[in-house]
């Protein structure tokens, strides 16, 4: 039997879980290096104490928990159904059982179900082949890199065959089609075509300077999307933390800039996110919308991809192509 594990960030499932979630996040040296390795966890705890009340208050505004785990479970179920309906022609599953039926699981980097726990569950349930698929369309060492490292470490403990999707999928036609569909639906909310602002999760500039392809791939996605949409677009970055230099301009700064240019209708596209979570539901829907109102702008947001059929079809195609490259479909 073949299992697919969807790798994602995770999120606190209650307000009490915010502290340990943040501790796990800031303890990851692939995201932020807080002095020598021995000081990583103590300094992470200090940062968490400083930020805890503010972050808890933000989660309280969106229901007291992150919706990301539930959405990722729903994505896994939708993908599982689609994979089992689309087993490639010519696959000999009757004698080997190598591919079908598929089981799709979720593994989170910083909160339950943790990647290592899910990998152990897959082995207990008889999964002989495991494909890891990161739900980050754009590669960064801080996102896909960290999650894949955690998966490989966990998977190496078991005799099951395992493999990771070998490349990012920022320009996959199915993913592009899903984003385009979401933007067109967003544009329909306005009587006239709005200004498009793509808002991506920020990243420390030093990552890009060291060769991280994240920013290049973000722009690559936008170029492909705008071939279908047409018109002018802008790019900004949100969710920065800490005193180091991050990618610019910030989304908040861009709102001020566009307001000064006379923009009154703005559609934000959360381009680096495939699921709703605190960055969309709190930062964009509450903070940025309130700021836009103060700037005399109407701000709307495209719906996150979540379980969009086009998006799930794209994930299925990515998974099948990786299995074919591995020889699992023969």
C-alpha positions in Angstrom: 0.0 0.0 0.0 1.2 3.5 -0.8 0.9 6.4 1.6 1.2 10.1 0.9 2.0 12.4 3.8 1.2 16.1 3.3 3.8 18.2 5.1 2.7 21.5 6.6 3.5 24.0 9.3 0.7 23.1 11.7 -1.0 25.4 14.2 -2.2 25.5 17.8 -5.5 23.7 18.3 -6.4 25.7 21.4 -5.2 28.9 23.1 -3.2 26.7 25.6 -1.3 25.2 22.7 -0.1 28.6 21.4 2.9 28.6 23.8 4.3 25.1 22.9 3.6 25.7 19.2 5.6 28.9 19.3 8.4 27.2 21.3 8.6 24.5 18.6 8.7 27.1 15.9 11.4 29.3 17.3 13.5 26.4 18.4 13.9 25.4 14.7 17.4 26.6 13.6 16.4 26.2 10.0 14.1 29.2 10.5 16.0 31.3 12.9 19.4 30.8 14.5 19.4 32.3 18.0 23.1 32.3 18.9 25.0 29.0 19.5 23.0 25.8 19.3 23.0 25.4 23.1 21.2 28.7 23.5 18.6 28.1 20.8 15.8 26.8 23.1 16.4 29.2 26.0 16.4 32.2 23.7 13.3 30.7 21.9 11.5 30.6 25.3 12.4 34.2 25.9 11.0 35.3 22.5 7.9 33.3 23.1 7.3 35.0 26.5 7.6 38.4 24.9 5.2 37.5 22.1 2.8 35.2 23.8 -0.1 37.5 24.8 -0.2 39.2 21.5 -0.3 36.0 19.5 -2.9 34.4 21.9 -5.0 37.5 21.4 -4.8 37.1 17.6 -5.8 33.5 17.7 -8.7 34.4 20.1 -10.0 36.8 17.3 -10.2 33.9 14.8 -11.9 31.3 17.0 -9.2 30.3 19.6 -7.3 27.9 17.3 -5.7 27.6 13.9 -7.9 26.3 11.2 -4.9 24.9 9.3 -4.8 21.4 10.8 -8.5 20.8 10.0 -8.1 22.2 6.5 -5.0 20.0 5.9 -7.0 16.9 7.0 -9.7 17.9 4.5 -7.1 18.3 1.8 -5.7 14.9 2.6 -9.1 13.3 2.4 -9.9 15.0 -0.9 -6.5 14.0 -2.3 -7.0 10.4 -1.1 -10.3 10.1 -2.9 -8.9 11.6 -6.1 -5.8 9.3 -6.1 -7.9 6.2 -5.6 -10.1 7.3 -8.5 -7.2 8.1 -10.8 -4.9 5.1 -10.5 -2.8 5.2 -13.7 -3.9 2.8 -16.5 -1.7 -0.2 -16.7 -0.7 -0.3 -13.0 -0.6 -3.9 -11.7 -2.1 -3.5 -8.3 -3.8 -6.9 -8.3 -0.6 -8.7 -7.7 1.6 -6.3 -5.9 -0.8 -3.9 -4.1 2.1 -1.4 -4.6 0.0 1.6 -5.3 -3.7 1.2 -4.6 -5.5 1.8 -2.4 -3.8 5.0 -1.4 -3.8 6.4 2.1 -3.1 10.1 2.6 -1.9 11.4 5.9 -0.9 14.8 7.4 2.3 15.6 9.2 2.9 18.9 10.9 6.3 20.5 11.6 5.4 22.4 14.8 2.3 20.9 16.3 0.2 17.8 16.3 0.0 15.5 14.4 3.8 15.9 14.2 5.6 14.5 11.2 7.5 11.9 13.2 4.3 10.6 14.9 2.5 10.3 11.5 5.4 8.4 9.9 5.3 6.0 12.8 1.5 5.6 12.4 2.0 4.9 8.7 4.4 2.1 9.4 2.1 0.6 12.0 -0.7 0.6 9.5 1.3 -1.3 6.9 2.3 1.5 4.5 5.1 0.0 2.4 5.9 3.1 0.3 5.7 6.7 1.6 5.7 9.8 -0.6 6.2 13.1 1.2 4.5 16.1 -0.5 5.2 19.6 0.9 2.2 21.9 0.9 4.5 24.9 0.3 4.4 25.7 -3.4 7.6 27.8 -3.2 10.8 26.3 -1.8 12.6 27.7 1.1 15.0 26.1 3.5 12.8 27.5 6.3 9.6 25.8 5.1 9.9 22.8 2.7 13.6 22.3 3.6 12.9 22.1 7.3 9.8 19.8 6.9 11.6 17.5 4.5 14.5 17.2 6.8 12.2 16.2 9.6 10.4 13.7 7.4 13.6 12.1 6.2 14.9 11.7 9.8 11.7 10.1 10.9 11.3 7.8 7.8 14.9 6.5 8.0 14.0 4.7 11.2 11.7 2.3 9.4 12.2 -0.3 6.6 9.5 1.3 4.4 10.5 2.8 1.1 10.2 6.5 1.1 10.6 9.4 -1.3 10.0 13.2 -1.3 8.6 15.2 -4.1 11.8 16.3 -5.7 11.0 19.8 -6.7 8.8 22.7 -5.8 5.7 23.2 -7.8 5.4 27.0 -8.0 4.6 26.9 -11.7 2.6 23.7 -12.0 -0.2 24.3 -14.5 -2.8 22.9 -12.1 -1.7 25.1 -9.2 -1.6 28.1 -11.5 -5.1 27.4 -12.7 -6.4 27.1 -9.1 -4.9 30.5 -8.3 -6.3 32.1 -11.4 -9.7 30.7 -10.6 -9.5 32.2 -7.1 -8.4 35.6 -8.4 -11.2 35.7 -11.0 -13.7 35.0 -8.3 -12.2 37.8 -6.2 -12.3 40.2 -9.1 -16.0 39.5 -9.5 -16.7 41.1 -6.1 -15.9 44.5 -7.6 -17.9 46.5 -10.2 -14.6 47.5 -11.8 -11.3 45.6 -12.0 -9.4 46.1 -8.7 -5.7 46.6 -8.2 -4.0 43.2 -7.5 -1.6 42.9 -4.6 0.1 39.6 -4.1 1.0 39.2 -0.4 3.6 36.5 0.4 4.9 35.3 3.8 8.1 37.2 4.4 11.6 35.7 4.8 14.8 37.1 6.2 16.8 38.8 3.5 19.9 36.8 4.4 18.1 33.6 3.2 17.7 35.1 -0.3 21.3 36.4 -0.2 22.5 32.9 0.5 20.7 31.5 -2.6 17.3 30.5 -1.3 15.0 30.5 -4.3 11.8 31.5 -2.4 11.5 35.0 -3.7 12.3 34.0 -7.3 9.7 31.3 -7.2 7.1 33.6 -5.8 7.6 35.9 -8.7 7.6 33.0 -11.1 4.1 32.0 -9.9 2.9 35.6 -10.3 4.2 35.8 -13.9 2.4 32.6 -14.9 -0.8 33.7 -13.2 -0.7 37.2 -14.8 -0.4 35.6 -18.2 -4.0 34.4 -17.7 -5.3 37.5 -15.8 -3.5 40.4 -17.4 -3.0 43.9 -16.0 -0.8 45.5 -13.4 0.2 43.8 -10.2 2.2 44.5 -7.0 4.0 42.2 -4.5 4.5 42.7 -0.8 5.5 40.6 2.2 3.8 40.0 5.5 4.3 38.3 8.9 7.9 39.4 9.6 9.2 38.8 13.1 12.4 39.9 14.8 14.9 42.7 14.2 16.8 41.4 11.2 16.2 42.6 7.7 13.3 40.9 5.9 12.0 40.9 2.4 10.4 44.3 1.4 8.1 46.0 1.0 5.8 45.0 3.8 2.1 44.6 3.0 1.3 47.4 5.4 3.8 49.7 3.7 2.3 48.8 0.3 -1.2 49.7 1.4 0.0 53.2 2.3 1.8 53.5 -1.0 -1.2 52.4 -3.1 -3.5 54.7 -1.2 -1.2 57.6 -2.0 -1.4 56.7 -5.6 -5.2 56.9 -5.5 -6.0 53.2 -5.4 -9.5 52.7 -3.9 -10.3 49.0 -4.8 -7.7 46.4 -3.8 -7.8 42.6 -4.1 -5.1 40.9 -2.0 -3.9 37.5 -3.2 -2.2 35.5 -0.4 0.2 33.9 -2.8 2.4 31.8 -0.6 -0.5 30.2 1.4 -2.6 27.3 0.2 -4.7 27.1 3.4 -6.4 29.6 5.6 -4.6 30.3 8.9 -3.7 33.2 11.1 -1.9 35.1 8.3 -5.0 35.2 6.2 -7.8 35.3 8.8 -6.2 37.8 11.2 -3.5 39.7 9.4 -5.3 40.2 6.1 -8.9 40.0 7.0 -8.7 42.0 10.2 -5.5 44.1 10.4 -5.1 45.0 6.7 -8.8 45.4 6.1 -9.0 47.9 8.9 -6.0 49.7 7.7 -7.4 49.9 4.2 -10.7 51.3 5.6 -8.7 54.0 7.4 -7.0 54.8 4.0 -10.3 55.0 2.3 -9.8 51.8 0.3 -12.0 48.8 -0.2 -9.9 45.7 0.5 -11.1 42.1 -0.4 -9.1 38.9 -0.3 -9.1 36.0 -2.7 -10.3 32.8 -1.1 -7.5 30.4 0.0 -7.2 27.3 -2.2 -8.0 25.0 0.7 -9.9 22.1 -1.0 -10.4 23.7 -4.4 -11.0 20.8 -6.9 -8.4 22.4 -9.2 -5.9 22.5 -6.4 -6.5 18.9 -5.3 -6.2 17.8 -8.9 -2.8 19.6 -9.1 -1.6 17.7 -6.0 -2.7 14.4 -7.4 -0.8 15.1 -10.6 2.3 16.1 -8.7 2.1 12.9 -6.6 1.5 10.6 -9.6 4.4 12.1 -11.6 6.8 11.6 -8.6 5.7 8.0 -8.2 6.3 7.4 -11.9 9.8 8.9 -11.7 10.4 6.5 -8.7 9.2 3.6 -10.7 6.4 2.9 -8.3 3.8 2.7 -11.1 5.4 -0.2 -12.9 
